[in-house]
Amino acid sequence: MPDLEQNKASAVAFCQLMFNDCMPREAIERYTGADYIQHNPHVATGKDGFITISNICRKNGRVSASR
């Protein structure tokens, strides 16, 4: 599989875990490198910041999930 196709497959799998399966910790651990950089200035950088904001958004109804 070409790199572009593999990257697309990884992005889709990440979104599946993150949004549809509501598993942000698993998504970020599986599909990002050791040093995750958050570009939103209102969210802490790093994997924990991503997980925290993901959970907050889901609890506040800002992330649609199939469950």
Secondary structure, 3 states (H helix, E strand, C coil): CCHHHHHHHHHHHHHHHHHHCCCHHHHHHHHCCCCCCCCCCCCCCCHHHHHHHHHHHHHCCCCCCCC
